[in-house]
Amino acid sequence: MDLQTRKLNLIEFLIGLQDENAFEIIEETIKKSTKDLDQTLTPFTQAELIERAKKSNDDYLAGNFKTQEQLEIESKNW
């Protein structure tokens, strides 16, 4: 089923919906999801990027990292 058909089916469902509580739940879910979509990301400043790179280098030199193999083994337990 394509997206357009799904949208039309949802509209038909909402038109026929008589349960006020169910409608409020749907409405709140829509508001929450659109709020999450509206959050814009702000780019890092040059100073922030440099600070992050320095911290990454410090972590690496201190041995605070995992190898690809370690991550693959760990991810099997997710």
mmJSON file of the N, C-alpha and C atoms, coordinates in Angstrom:
{"data_MODEL":{"atom_site":{
"group_PDB":["ATOM","ATOM","ATOM","ATOM","ATOM","ATOM","ATOM","ATOM","ATOM","ATOM","ATOM","ATOM","ATOM","ATOM","ATOM","ATOM","ATOM","ATOM","ATOM","ATOM","ATOM","ATOM","ATOM","ATOM","ATOM","ATOM","ATOM","ATOM","ATOM","ATOM","ATOM","ATOM","ATOM","ATOM","ATOM","ATOM","ATOM","ATOM","ATOM","ATOM","ATOM","ATOM","ATOM","ATOM","ATOM","ATOM","ATOM","ATOM","ATOM","ATOM","ATOM","ATOM","ATOM","ATOM","ATOM","ATOM","ATOM","ATOM","ATOM","ATOM","ATOM","ATOM","ATOM","ATOM","ATOM","ATOM","ATOM","ATOM","ATOM","ATOM","ATOM","ATOM","ATOM","ATOM","ATOM","ATOM","ATOM","ATOM","ATOM","ATOM","ATOM","ATOM","ATOM","ATOM","ATOM","ATOM","ATOM","ATOM","ATOM","ATOM","ATOM","ATOM","ATOM","ATOM","ATOM","ATOM","ATOM","ATOM","ATOM","ATOM","ATOM","ATOM","ATOM","ATOM","ATOM","ATOM","ATOM","ATOM","ATOM","ATOM","ATOM","ATOM","ATOM","ATOM","ATOM","ATOM","ATOM","ATOM","ATOM","ATOM","ATOM","ATOM","ATOM","ATOM","ATOM","ATOM","ATOM","ATOM","ATOM","ATOM","ATOM","ATOM","ATOM","ATOM","ATOM","ATOM","ATOM","ATOM","ATOM","ATOM","ATOM","ATOM","ATOM","ATOM","ATOM","ATOM","ATOM","ATOM","ATOM","ATOM","ATOM","ATOM","ATOM","ATOM","ATOM","ATOM","ATOM","ATOM","ATOM","ATOM","ATOM","ATOM","ATOM","ATOM","ATOM","ATOM","ATOM","ATOM","ATOM","ATOM","ATOM","ATOM","ATOM","ATOM","ATOM","ATOM","ATOM","ATOM","ATOM","ATOM","ATOM","ATOM","ATOM","ATOM","ATOM","ATOM","ATOM","ATOM","ATOM","ATOM","ATOM","ATOM","ATOM","ATOM","ATOM","ATOM","ATOM","ATOM","ATOM","ATOM","ATOM","ATOM","ATOM","ATOM","ATOM","ATOM","ATOM","ATOM","ATOM","ATOM","ATOM","ATOM","ATOM","ATOM","ATOM","ATOM","ATOM","ATOM","ATOM","ATOM","ATOM","ATOM","ATOM","ATOM","ATOM","ATOM","ATOM","ATOM","ATOM","ATOM","ATOM","ATOM","ATOM","ATOM"],
"id":[1,2,3,4,5,6,7,8,9,10,11,12,13,14,15,16,17,18,19,20,21,22,23,24,25,26,27,28,29,30,31,32,33,34,35,36,37,38,39,40,41,42,43,44,45,46,47,48,49,50,51,52,53,54,55,56,57,58,59,60,61,62,63,64,65,66,67,68,69,70,71,72,73,74,75,76,77,78,79,80,81,82,83,84,85,86,87,88,89,90,91,92,93,94,95,96,97,98,99,100,101,102,103,104,105,106,107,108,109,110,111,112,113,114,115,116,117,118,119,120,121,122,123,124,125,126,127,128,129,130,131,132,133,134,135,136,137,138,139,140,141,142,143,144,145,146,147,148,149,150,151,152,153,154,155,156,157,158,159,160,161,162,163,164,165,166,167,168,169,170,171,172,173,174,175,176,177,178,179,180,181,182,183,184,185,186,187,188,189,190,191,192,193,194,195,196,197,198,199,200,201,202,203,204,205,206,207,208,209,210,211,212,213,214,215,216,217,218,219,220,221,222,223,224,225,226,227,228,229,230,231,232,233,234],
"type_symbol":["N","C","C","N","C","C","N","C","C","N","C","C","N","C","C","N","C","C","N","C","C","N","C","C","N","C","C","N","C","C","N","C","C","N","C","C","N","C","C","N","C","C","N","C","C","N","C","C","N","C","C","N","C","C","N","C","C","N","C","C","N","C","C","N","C","C","N","C","C","N","C","C","N","C","C","N","C","C","N","C","C","N","C","C","N","C","C","N","C","C","N","C","C","N","C","C","N","C","C","N","C","C","N","C","C","N","C","C","N","C","C","N","C","C","N","C","C","N","C","C","N","C","C","N","C","C","N","C","C","N","C","C","N","C","C","N","C","C","N","C","C","N","C","C","N","C","C","N","C","C","N","C","C","N","C","C","N","C","C","N","C","C","N","C","C","N","C","C","N","C","C","N","C","C","N","C","C","N","C","C","N","C","C","N","C","C","N","C","C","N","C","C","N","C","C","N","C","C","N","C","C","N","C","C","N","C","C","N","C","C","N","C","C","N","C","C","N","C","C","N","C","C","N","C","C","N","C","C","N","C","C","N","C","C"],
"label_atom_id":["N","CA","C","N","CA","C","N","CA","C","N","CA","C","N","CA","C","N","CA","C","N","CA","C","N","CA","C","N","CA","C","N","CA","C","N","CA","C","N","CA","C","N","CA","C","N","CA","C","N","CA","C","N","CA","C","N","CA","C","N","CA","C","N","CA","C","N","CA","C","N","CA","C","N","CA","C","N","CA","C","N","CA","C","N","CA","C","N","CA","C","N","CA","C","N","CA","C","N","CA","C","N","CA","C","N","CA","C","N","CA","C","N","CA","C","N","CA","C","N","CA","C","N","CA","C","N","CA","C","N","CA","C","N","CA","C","N","CA","C","N","CA","C","N","CA","C","N","CA","C","N","CA","C","N","CA","C","N","CA","C","N","CA","C","N","CA","C","N","CA","C","N","CA","C","N","CA","C","N","CA","C","N","CA","C","N","CA","C","N","CA","C","N","CA","C","N","CA","C","N","CA","C","N","CA","C","N","CA","C","N","CA","C","N","CA","C","N","CA","C","N","CA","C","N","CA","C","N","CA","C","N","CA","C","N","CA","C","N","CA","C","N","CA","C","N","CA","C","N","CA","C","N","CA","C","N","CA","C","N","CA","C","N","CA","C","N","CA","C","N","CA","C"],
"label_alt_id":[null,null,null,null,null,null,null,null,null,null,null,null,null,null,null,null,null,null,null,null,null,null,null,null,null,null,null,null,null,null,null,null,null,null,null,null,null,null,null,null,null,null,null,null,null,null,null,null,null,null,null,null,null,null,null,null,null,null,null,null,null,null,null,null,null,null,null,null,null,null,null,null,null,null,null,null,null,null,null,null,null,null,null,null,null,null,null,null,null,null,null,null,null,null,null,null,null,null,null,null,null,null,null,null,null,null,null,null,null,null,null,null,null,null,null,null,null,null,null,null,null,null,null,null,null,null,null,null,null,null,null,null,null,null,null,null,null,null,null,null,null,null,null,null,null,null,null,null,null,null,null,null,null,null,null,null,null,null,null,null,null,null,null,null,null,null,null,null,null,null,null,null,null,null,null,null,null,null,null,null,null,null,null,null,null,null,null,null,null,null,null,null,null,null,null,null,null,null,null,null,null,null,null,null,null,null,null,null,null,null,null,null,null,null,null,null,null,null,null,null,null,null,null,null,null,null,null,null,null,null,null,null,null,null],
"label_comp_id":["MET","MET","MET","ASP","ASP","ASP","LEU","LEU","LEU","GLN","GLN","GLN","THR","THR","THR","ARG","ARG","ARG","LYS","LYS","LYS","LEU","LEU","LEU","ASN","ASN","ASN","LEU","LEU","LEU","ILE","ILE","ILE","GLU","GLU","GLU","PHE","PHE","PHE","LEU","LEU","LEU","ILE","ILE","ILE","GLY","GLY","GLY","LEU","LEU","LEU","GLN","GLN","GLN","ASP","ASP","ASP","GLU","GLU","GLU","ASN","ASN","ASN","ALA","ALA","ALA","PHE","PHE","PHE","GLU","GLU","GLU","ILE","ILE","ILE","ILE","ILE","ILE","GLU","GLU","GLU","GLU","GLU","GLU","THR","THR","THR","ILE","ILE","ILE","LYS","LYS","LYS","LYS","LYS","LYS","SER","SER","SER","THR","THR","THR","LYS","LYS","LYS","ASP","ASP","ASP","LEU","LEU","LEU","ASP","ASP","ASP","GLN","GLN","GLN","THR","THR","THR","LEU","LEU","LEU","THR","THR","THR","PRO","PRO","PRO","PHE","PHE","PHE","THR","THR","THR","GLN","GLN","GLN","ALA","ALA","ALA","GLU","GLU","GLU","LEU","LEU","LEU","ILE","ILE","ILE","GLU","GLU","GLU","ARG","ARG","ARG","ALA","ALA","ALA","LYS","LYS","LYS","LYS","LYS","LYS","SER","SER","SER","ASN","ASN","ASN","ASP","ASP","ASP","ASP","ASP","ASP","TYR","TYR","TYR","LEU","LEU","LEU","ALA","ALA","ALA","GLY","GLY","GLY","ASN","ASN","ASN","PHE","PHE","PHE","LYS","LYS","LYS","THR","THR","THR","GLN","GLN","GLN","GLU","GLU","GLU","GLN","GLN","GLN","LEU","LEU","LEU","GLU","GLU","GLU","ILE","ILE","ILE","GLU","GLU","GLU","SER","SER","SER","LYS","LYS","LYS","ASN","ASN","ASN","TRP","TRP","TRP"],
"label_asym_id":["A","A","A","A","A","A","A","A","A","A","A","A","A","A","A","A","A","A","A","A","A","A","A","A","A","A","A","A","A","A","A","A","A","A","A","A","A","A","A","A","A","A","A","A","A","A","A","A","A","A","A","A","A","A","A","A","A","A","A","A","A","A","A","A","A","A","A","A","A","A","A","A","A","A","A","A","A","A","A","A","A","A","A","A","A","A","A","A","A","A","A","A","A","A","A","A","A","A","A","A","A","A","A","A","A","A","A","A","A","A","A","A","A","A","A","A","A","A","A","A","A","A","A","A","A","A","A","A","A","A","A","A","A","A","A","A","A","A","A","A","A","A","A","A","A","A","A","A","A","A","A","A","A","A","A","A","A","A","A","A","A","A","A","A","A","A","A","A","A","A","A","A","A","A","A","A","A","A","A","A","A","A","A","A","A","A","A","A","A","A","A","A","A","A","A","A","A","A","A","A","A","A","A","A","A","A","A","A","A","A","A","A","A","A","A","A","A","A","A","A","A","A","A","A","A","A","A","A","A","A","A","A","A","A"],
"label_entity_id":["1","1","1","1","1","1","1","1","1","1","1","1","1","1","1","1","1","1","1","1","1","1","1","1","1","1","1","1","1","1","1","1","1","1","1","1","1","1","1","1","1","1","1","1","1","1","1","1","1","1","1","1","1","1","1","1","1","1","1","1","1","1","1","1","1","1","1","1","1","1","1","1","1","1","1","1","1","1","1","1","1","1","1","1","1","1","1","1","1","1","1","1","1","1","1","1","1","1","1","1","1","1","1","1","1","1","1","1","1","1","1","1","1","1","1","1","1","1","1","1","1","1","1","1","1","1","1","1","1","1","1","1","1","1","1","1","1","1","1","1","1","1","1","1","1","1","1","1","1","1","1","1","1","1","1","1","1","1","1","1","1","1","1","1","1","1","1","1","1","1","1","1","1","1","1","1","1","1","1","1","1","1","1","1","1","1","1","1","1","1","1","1","1","1","1","1","1","1","1","1","1","1","1","1","1","1","1","1","1","1","1","1","1","1","1","1","1","1","1","1","1","1","1","1","1","1","1","1","1","1","1","1","1","1"],
"label_seq_id":[1,1,1,2,2,2,3,3,3,4,4,4,5,5,5,6,6,6,7,7,7,8,8,8,9,9,9,10,10,10,11,11,11,12,12,12,13,13,13,14,14,14,15,15,15,16,16,16,17,17,17,18,18,18,19,19,19,20,20,20,21,21,21,22,22,22,23,23,23,24,24,24,25,25,25,26,26,26,27,27,27,28,28,28,29,29,29,30,30,30,31,31,31,32,32,32,33,33,33,34,34,34,35,35,35,36,36,36,37,37,37,38,38,38,39,39,39,40,40,40,41,41,41,42,42,42,43,43,43,44,44,44,45,45,45,46,46,46,47,47,47,48,48,48,49,49,49,50,50,50,51,51,51,52,52,52,53,53,53,54,54,54,55,55,55,56,56,56,57,57,57,58,58,58,59,59,59,60,60,60,61,61,61,62,62,62,63,63,63,64,64,64,65,65,65,66,66,66,67,67,67,68,68,68,69,69,69,70,70,70,71,71,71,72,72,72,73,73,73,74,74,74,75,75,75,76,76,76,77,77,77,78,78,78],
"pdbx_PDB_ins_code":[null,null,null,null,null,null,null,null,null,null,null,null,null,null,null,null,null,null,null,null,null,null,null,null,null,null,null,null,null,null,null,null,null,null,null,null,null,null,null,null,null,null,null,null,null,null,null,null,null,null,null,null,null,null,null,null,null,null,null,null,null,null,null,null,null,null,null,null,null,null,null,null,null,null,null,null,null,null,null,null,null,null,null,null,null,null,null,null,null,null,null,null,null,null,null,null,null,null,null,null,null,null,null,null,null,null,null,null,null,null,null,null,null,null,null,null,null,null,null,null,null,null,null,null,null,null,null,null,null,null,null,null,null,null,null,null,null,null,null,null,null,null,null,null,null,null,null,null,null,null,null,null,null,null,null,null,null,null,null,null,null,null,null,null,null,null,null,null,null,null,null,null,null,null,null,null,null,null,null,null,null,null,null,null,null,null,null,null,null,null,null,null,null,null,null,null,null,null,null,null,null,null,null,null,null,null,null,null,null,null,null,null,null,null,null,null,null,null,null,null,null,null,null,null,null,null,null,null,null,null,null,null,null,null],
"Cartn_x":[0.855,0.0,0.904,0.644,1.49,1.117,1.972,1.806,0.521,0.207,-1.008,-2.259,-2.315,-3.461,-3.533,-2.399,-2.361,-2.856,-2.46,-2.917,-4.437,-4.967,-6.41,-7.148,-6.613,-7.224,-7.22,-6.136,-6.046,-7.058,-7.201,-8.181,-9.585,-9.913,-11.227,-11.452,-10.406,-10.505,-10.785,-10.043,-10.22,-11.599,-12.105,-13.446,-14.49,-14.339,-15.301,-15.09,-13.98,-13.65,-14.599,-15.217,-16.163,-15.61,-14.536,-13.965,-13.045,-13.49,-12.732,-11.355,-11.287,-10.002,-9.014,-9.477,-8.605,-8.107,-8.999,-8.601,-7.546,-7.704,-6.716,-5.358,-5.357,-4.088,-3.415,-4.177,-3.636,-3.105,-3.884,-3.503,-2.2,-2.077,-0.855,0.346,0.13,1.219,1.712,0.781,1.151,1.916,1.423,2.102,3.514,3.676,4.998,5.947,5.456,6.336,6.715,5.803,6.149,7.064,6.928,7.833,9.251,9.382,10.696,11.298,10.465,10.953,11.361,10.716,10.979,12.279,12.821,14.066,15.182,15.798,16.869,18.221,19.109,20.462,21.292,22.123,23.004,24.414,25.072,26.425,27.404,28.454,29.512,30.284,30.776,31.674,33.048,33.919,35.267,35.971,35.784,36.423,35.904,34.581,34.01,34.569,34.702,35.262,36.704,37.471,38.874,38.964,38.106,38.097,37.716,36.744,36.337,37.464,38.143,39.256,40.383,40.673,41.725,41.353,40.091,39.642,39.729,39.354,39.44,40.881,41.78,43.196,43.697,43.315,43.719,43.178,41.921,41.326,42.078,42.395,43.111,44.481,45.205,46.54,46.478,45.382,45.214,44.676,44.406,43.915,42.406,41.696,40.237,39.541,39.607,38.941,38.698,37.858,37.599,37.954,38.43,38.753,37.473,37.569,36.429,35.977,36.922,36.594,35.836,36.282,35.595,34.156,33.968,32.633,31.729,32.285,31.487,31.039,31.928,31.571,30.51,30.7,29.737,28.37,28.355,27.087,26.278,26.905,26.168,25.24,25.529,24.73,23.615,23.426,22.375,21.043],
"Cartn_y":[-1.17,0.0,1.237,2.163,3.348,4.368,5.34,6.334,7.133,7.502,8.29,7.531,6.257,5.435,5.319,5.144,5.06,6.351,7.489,8.777,8.9,8.523,8.598,7.667,6.479,5.55,6.136,6.79,7.408,8.545,9.347,10.442,9.878,8.826,8.196,7.662,7.069,6.559,7.691,8.795,9.925,10.555,10.617,11.177,10.343,9.05,8.167,7.969,8.449,8.243,9.024,8.346,8.982,9.064,8.346,8.292,9.49,10.399,11.624,11.308,10.319,9.958,9.421,8.587,8.044,9.168,10.101,11.224,12.08,12.313,13.105,12.417,11.105,10.358,10.498,10.346,10.492,11.908,12.882,14.286,14.596,14.117,14.346,13.661,12.469,11.746,12.521,13.066,13.862,15.109,15.791,17.0,16.686,15.588,15.209,14.881,14.119,13.725,14.918,15.86,17.033,17.965,17.994,18.802,18.261,16.924,16.303,16.613,16.646,16.939,18.396,19.276,20.702,21.141,20.292,20.662,20.73,21.881,22.048,21.826,21.293,21.071,22.314,22.639,23.784,23.262,23.786,23.309,23.709,22.912,23.237,24.449,25.217,26.304,25.688,26.462,25.968,25.627,26.459,26.219,24.923,24.66,23.431,22.205,22.293,21.173,20.892,21.939,21.774,21.158,21.614,21.073,19.592,19.233,17.823,16.965,17.488,16.744,16.555,17.592,17.486,16.44,16.458,15.48,14.07,13.904,12.591,12.099,12.977,12.603,12.236,13.008,12.712,11.355,11.081,9.791,8.65,8.832,7.789,7.533,8.594,8.448,7.818,8.028,7.452,6.02,5.53,4.167,4.037,5.148,5.132,4.976,3.768,3.489,1.994,1.594,0.189,-0.089,-1.28,-1.671,-2.074,-2.176,-2.62,-4.001,-4.876,-6.236,-6.21,-5.368,-5.255,-4.759,-3.794,-3.264,-4.304,-5.09,-6.138,-7.183,-7.582,-8.55,-7.95,-6.709,-6.03,-5.895,-5.6,-5.383,-6.667,-7.814,-9.069,-9.258,-8.552,-8.675,-7.639,-6.838,-5.8,-6.407],
"Cartn_z":[0.0,0.0,0.0,-0.902,-0.993,0.087,0.252,1.314,1.135,-0.078,-0.333,0.12,-0.187,0.212,1.733,2.358,3.821,4.459,3.896,4.414,4.303,3.155,2.946,3.909,4.128,5.079,6.484,6.848,8.17,8.31,7.279,7.298,7.469,6.727,6.847,8.262,8.839,10.198,11.178,11.041,11.953,11.81,10.596,10.378,11.11,11.106,11.746,13.229,13.758,15.162,16.065,17.015,17.937,19.357,19.644,20.989,21.215,22.085,22.37,22.957,23.85,24.476,23.441,22.559,21.517,20.611,20.285,19.437,20.12,21.428,22.17,22.186,22.334,22.317,20.959,19.902,18.544,18.349,18.788,18.634,19.37,20.607,21.382,20.747,20.213,19.549,18.33,17.571,16.397,16.817,17.849,18.326,18.79,19.533,20.031,18.885,17.908,16.808,15.943,15.734,14.927,15.706,17.021,17.845,17.719,17.758,17.617,16.251,15.214,13.868,13.714,14.466,14.346,15.004,15.859,16.521,15.482,15.393,14.417,15.079,14.328,14.812,14.549,15.495,15.305,15.049,14.066,13.76,14.858,14.991,15.932,15.433,16.381,16.007,15.746,15.141,14.875,16.187,17.202,18.506,19.136,19.002,19.549,18.835,17.528,16.77,17.165,17.334,17.731,19.12,20.037,21.402,21.4,20.59,20.496,19.916,18.919,18.312,19.325,20.085,21.118,22.168,22.601,23.592,23.025,21.771,21.129,21.084,20.715,20.689,22.078,23.079,24.462,24.901,24.581,24.93,24.255,22.981,22.247,22.874,23.161,23.747,25.131,25.855,27.193,27.128,25.922,25.771,25.96,25.947,26.124,24.775,24.24,22.969,22.87,21.904,21.63,20.18,19.951,18.585,17.851,16.542,15.738,16.19,16.461,16.903,18.235,19.163,20.451,20.264,19.396,19.142,18.491,17.58,16.932,17.937,18.847,19.883,20.81,21.198,22.071,21.41,20.13,19.443,19.29,19.392,19.31,20.509,21.582,22.805,22.883,21.875,21.893,21.657],
"occupancy":[1.0,1.0,1.0,1.0,1.0,1.0,1.0,1.0,1.0,1.0,1.0,1.0,1.0,1.0,1.0,1.0,1.0,1.0,1.0,1.0,1.0,1.0,1.0,1.0,1.0,1.0,1.0,1.0,1.0,1.0,1.0,1.0,1.0,1.0,1.0,1.0,1.0,1.0,1.0,1.0,1.0,1.0,1.0,1.0,1.0,1.0,1.0,1.0,1.0,1.0,1.0,1.0,1.0,1.0,1.0,1.0,1.0,1.0,1.0,1.0,1.0,1.0,1.0,1.0,1.0,1.0,1.0,1.0,1.0,1.0,1.0,1.0,1.0,1.0,1.0,1.0,1.0,1.0,1.0,1.0,1.0,1.0,1.0,1.0,1.0,1.0,1.0,1.0,1.0,1.0,1.0,1.0,1.0,1.0,1.0,1.0,1.0,1.0,1.0,1.0,1.0,1.0,1.0,1.0,1.0,1.0,1.0,1.0,1.0,1.0,1.0,1.0,1.0,1.0,1.0,1.0,1.0,1.0,1.0,1.0,1.0,1.0,1.0,1.0,1.0,1.0,1.0,1.0,1.0,1.0,1.0,1.0,1.0,1.0,1.0,1.0,1.0,1.0,1.0,1.0,1.0,1.0,1.0,1.0,1.0,1.0,1.0,1.0,1.0,1.0,1.0,1.0,1.0,1.0,1.0,1.0,1.0,1.0,1.0,1.0,1.0,1.0,1.0,1.0,1.0,1.0,1.0,1.0,1.0,1.0,1.0,1.0,1.0,1.0,1.0,1.0,1.0,1.0,1.0,1.0,1.0,1.0,1.0,1.0,1.0,1.0,1.0,1.0,1.0,1.0,1.0,1.0,1.0,1.0,1.0,1.0,1.0,1.0,1.0,1.0,1.0,1.0,1.0,1.0,1.0,1.0,1.0,1.0,1.0,1.0,1.0,1.0,1.0,1.0,1.0,1.0,1.0,1.0,1.0,1.0,1.0,1.0,1.0,1.0,1.0,1.0,1.0,1.0,1.0,1.0,1.0,1.0,1.0,1.0],
"B_iso_or_equiv":[0.0,0.0,0.0,0.0,0.0,0.0,0.0,0.0,0.0,0.0,0.0,0.0,0.0,0.0,0.0,0.0,0.0,0.0,0.0,0.0,0.0,0.0,0.0,0.0,0.0,0.0,0.0,0.0,0.0,0.0,0.0,0.0,0.0,0.0,0.0,0.0,0.0,0.0,0.0,0.0,0.0,0.0,0.0,0.0,0.0,0.0,0.0,0.0,0.0,0.0,0.0,0.0,0.0,0.0,0.0,0.0,0.0,0.0,0.0,0.0,0.0,0.0,0.0,0.0,0.0,0.0,0.0,0.0,0.0,0.0,0.0,0.0,0.0,0.0,0.0,0.0,0.0,0.0,0.0,0.0,0.0,0.0,0.0,0.0,0.0,0.0,0.0,0.0,0.0,0.0,0.0,0.0,0.0,0.0,0.0,0.0,0.0,0.0,0.0,0.0,0.0,0.0,0.0,0.0,0.0,0.0,0.0,0.0,0.0,0.0,0.0,0.0,0.0,0.0,0.0,0.0,0.0,0.0,0.0,0.0,0.0,0.0,0.0,0.0,0.0,0.0,0.0,0.0,0.0,0.0,0.0,0.0,0.0,0.0,0.0,0.0,0.0,0.0,0.0,0.0,0.0,0.0,0.0,0.0,0.0,0.0,0.0,0.0,0.0,0.0,0.0,0.0,0.0,0.0,0.0,0.0,0.0,0.0,0.0,0.0,0.0,0.0,0.0,0.0,0.0,0.0,0.0,0.0,0.0,0.0,0.0,0.0,0.0,0.0,0.0,0.0,0.0,0.0,0.0,0.0,0.0,0.0,0.0,0.0,0.0,0.0,0.0,0.0,0.0,0.0,0.0,0.0,0.0,0.0,0.0,0.0,0.0,0.0,0.0,0.0,0.0,0.0,0.0,0.0,0.0,0.0,0.0,0.0,0.0,0.0,0.0,0.0,0.0,0.0,0.0,0.0,0.0,0.0,0.0,0.0,0.0,0.0,0.0,0.0,0.0,0.0,0.0,0.0,0.0,0.0,0.0,0.0,0.0,0.0],
"pdbx_formal_charge":[null,null,null,null,null,null,null,null,null,null,null,null,null,null,null,null,null,null,null,null,null,null,null,null,null,null,null,null,null,null,null,null,null,null,null,null,null,null,null,null,null,null,null,null,null,null,null,null,null,null,null,null,null,null,null,null,null,null,null,null,null,null,null,null,null,null,null,null,null,null,null,null,null,null,null,null,null,null,null,null,null,null,null,null,null,null,null,null,null,null,null,null,null,null,null,null,null,null,null,null,null,null,null,null,null,null,null,null,null,null,null,null,null,null,null,null,null,null,null,null,null,null,null,null,null,null,null,null,null,null,null,null,null,null,null,null,null,null,null,null,null,null,null,null,null,null,null,null,null,null,null,null,null,null,null,null,null,null,null,null,null,null,null,null,null,null,null,null,null,null,null,null,null,null,null,null,null,null,null,null,null,null,null,null,null,null,null,null,null,null,null,null,null,null,null,null,null,null,null,null,null,null,null,null,null,null,null,null,null,null,null,null,null,null,null,null,null,null,null,null,null,null,null,null,null,null,null,null,null,null,null,null,null,null],
"auth_seq_id":[1,1,1,2,2,2,3,3,3,4,4,4,5,5,5,6,6,6,7,7,7,8,8,8,9,9,9,10,10,10,11,11,11,12,12,12,13,13,13,14,14,14,15,15,15,16,16,16,17,17,17,18,18,18,19,19,19,20,20,20,21,21,21,22,22,22,23,23,23,24,24,24,25,25,25,26,26,26,27,27,27,28,28,28,29,29,29,30,30,30,31,31,31,32,32,32,33,33,33,34,34,34,35,35,35,36,36,36,37,37,37,38,38,38,39,39,39,40,40,40,41,41,41,42,42,42,43,43,43,44,44,44,45,45,45,46,46,46,47,47,47,48,48,48,49,49,49,50,50,50,51,51,51,52,52,52,53,53,53,54,54,54,55,55,55,56,56,56,57,57,57,58,58,58,59,59,59,60,60,60,61,61,61,62,62,62,63,63,63,64,64,64,65,65,65,66,66,66,67,67,67,68,68,68,69,69,69,70,70,70,71,71,71,72,72,72,73,73,73,74,74,74,75,75,75,76,76,76,77,77,77,78,78,78],
"auth_comp_id":["MET","MET","MET","ASP","ASP","ASP","LEU","LEU","LEU","GLN","GLN","GLN","THR","THR","THR","ARG","ARG","ARG","LYS","LYS","LYS","LEU","LEU","LEU","ASN","ASN","ASN","LEU","LEU","LEU","ILE","ILE","ILE","GLU","GLU","GLU","PHE","PHE","PHE","LEU","LEU","LEU","ILE","ILE","ILE","GLY","GLY","GLY","LEU","LEU","LEU","GLN","GLN","GLN","ASP","ASP","ASP","GLU","GLU","GLU","ASN","ASN","ASN","ALA","ALA","ALA","PHE","PHE","PHE","GLU","GLU","GLU","ILE","ILE","ILE","ILE","ILE","ILE","GLU","GLU","GLU","GLU","GLU","GLU","THR","THR","THR","ILE","ILE","ILE","LYS","LYS","LYS","LYS","LYS","LYS","SER","SER","SER","THR","THR","THR","LYS","LYS","LYS","ASP","ASP","ASP","LEU","LEU","LEU","ASP","ASP","ASP","GLN","GLN","GLN","THR","THR","THR","LEU","LEU","LEU","THR","THR","THR","PRO","PRO","PRO","PHE","PHE","PHE","THR","THR","THR","GLN","GLN","GLN","ALA","ALA","ALA","GLU","GLU","GLU","LEU","LEU","LEU","ILE","ILE","ILE","GLU","GLU","GLU","ARG","ARG","ARG","ALA","ALA","ALA","LYS","LYS","LYS","LYS","LYS","LYS","SER","SER","SER","ASN","ASN","ASN","ASP","ASP","ASP","ASP","ASP","ASP","TYR","TYR","TYR","LEU","LEU","LEU","ALA","ALA","ALA","GLY","GLY","GLY","ASN","ASN","ASN","PHE","PHE","PHE","LYS","LYS","LYS","THR","THR","THR","GLN","GLN","GLN","GLU","GLU","GLU","GLN","GLN","GLN","LEU","LEU","LEU","GLU","GLU","GLU","ILE","ILE","ILE","GLU","GLU","GLU","SER","SER","SER","LYS","LYS","LYS","ASN","ASN","ASN","TRP","TRP","TRP"],
"auth_asym_id":["A","A","A","A","A","A","A","A","A","A","A","A","A","A","A","A","A","A","A","A","A","A","A","A","A","A","A","A","A","A","A","A","A","A","A","A","A","A","A","A","A","A","A","A","A","A","A","A","A","A","A","A","A","A","A","A","A","A","A","A","A","A","A","A","A","A","A","A","A","A","A","A","A","A","A","A","A","A","A","A","A","A","A","A","A","A","A","A","A","A","A","A","A","A","A","A","A","A","A","A","A","A","A","A","A","A","A","A","A","A","A","A","A","A","A","A","A","A","A","A","A","A","A","A","A","A","A","A","A","A","A","A","A","A","A","A","A","A","A","A","A","A","A","A","A","A","A","A","A","A","A","A","A","A","A","A","A","A","A","A","A","A","A","A","A","A","A","A","A","A","A","A","A","A","A","A","A","A","A","A","A","A","A","A","A","A","A","A","A","A","A","A","A","A","A","A","A","A","A","A","A","A","A","A","A","A","A","A","A","A","A","A","A","A","A","A","A","A","A","A","A","A","A","A","A","A","A","A","A","A","A","A","A","A"],
"auth_atom_id":["N","CA","C","N","CA","C","N","CA","C","N","CA","C","N","CA","C","N","CA","C","N","CA","C","N","CA","C","N","CA","C","N","CA","C","N","CA","C","N","CA","C","N","CA","C","N","CA","C","N","CA","C","N","CA","C","N","CA","C","N","CA","C","N","CA","C","N","CA","C","N","CA","C","N","CA","C","N","CA","C","N","CA","C","N","CA","C","N","CA","C","N","CA","C","N","CA","C","N","CA","C","N","CA","C","N","CA","C","N","CA","C","N","CA","C","N","CA","C","N","CA","C","N","CA","C","N","CA","C","N","CA","C","N","CA","C","N","CA","C","N","CA","C","N","CA","C","N","CA","C","N","CA","C","N","CA","C","N","CA","C","N","CA","C","N","CA","C","N","CA","C","N","CA","C","N","CA","C","N","CA","C","N","CA","C","N","CA","C","N","CA","C","N","CA","C","N","CA","C","N","CA","C","N","CA","C","N","CA","C","N","CA","C","N","CA","C","N","CA","C","N","CA","C","N","CA","C","N","CA","C","N","CA","C","N","CA","C","N","CA","C","N","CA","C","N","CA","C","N","CA","C","N","CA","C","N","CA","C","N","CA","C","N","CA","C","N","CA","C","N","CA","C"],
"pdbx_PDB_model_num":[1,1,1,1,1,1,1,1,1,1,1,1,1,1,1,1,1,1,1,1,1,1,1,1,1,1,1,1,1,1,1,1,1,1,1,1,1,1,1,1,1,1,1,1,1,1,1,1,1,1,1,1,1,1,1,1,1,1,1,1,1,1,1,1,1,1,1,1,1,1,1,1,1,1,1,1,1,1,1,1,1,1,1,1,1,1,1,1,1,1,1,1,1,1,1,1,1,1,1,1,1,1,1,1,1,1,1,1,1,1,1,1,1,1,1,1,1,1,1,1,1,1,1,1,1,1,1,1,1,1,1,1,1,1,1,1,1,1,1,1,1,1,1,1,1,1,1,1,1,1,1,1,1,1,1,1,1,1,1,1,1,1,1,1,1,1,1,1,1,1,1,1,1,1,1,1,1,1,1,1,1,1,1,1,1,1,1,1,1,1,1,1,1,1,1,1,1,1,1,1,1,1,1,1,1,1,1,1,1,1,1,1,1,1,1,1,1,1,1,1,1,1,1,1,1,1,1,1,1,1,1,1,1,1]
}}}
